């Protein structure tokens, strides 16, 4: 404060800028939508690891079932689920023109619980996760990631 009569307009501008910056920082750090999106993507990453473990275990104990999975996934992107309930668009990575209309039912091959995407847009018949086998790489991914371009795990064979 250089002016003995009070604050200058520069003092007021600096104080207002600091208050605005602090408020913006608080909003960004506490934004529940972004935090929820990160939590959901973390859950998707765990689910994809679980699905990968189920499939890799099948490779060891049921090679025919593993060959069936790879053969099915080689024909194009297919959602993990059951029946013909997978027709339509299910997120940014599973649009109707890319996703096959039928689901791939992993419960036929494994007694483990098959994870379902944390969003409430999927029924019990769809999981929100897909399989794709291209160029000797098995890709398991989430159809609808929230805070990342993709949530996917690729396994070379």
Buried (B, 14 or more C-beta within 10 A) or exposed (E): EEEEEEEEEEEEEEEEEEEEEEEEEEEEEEEEEEEEBEEBBEBBBEBBEBBBEBBEBBBEEBEEBBEBBBEBBBEBBBBBBBEEBBEEEBBEBBEEEEBBEBBBEBEEBBEEEBBBBBBEEBEEBBBBBBBBBEEEEBBBBBBBBBBEEEBBBEBEE
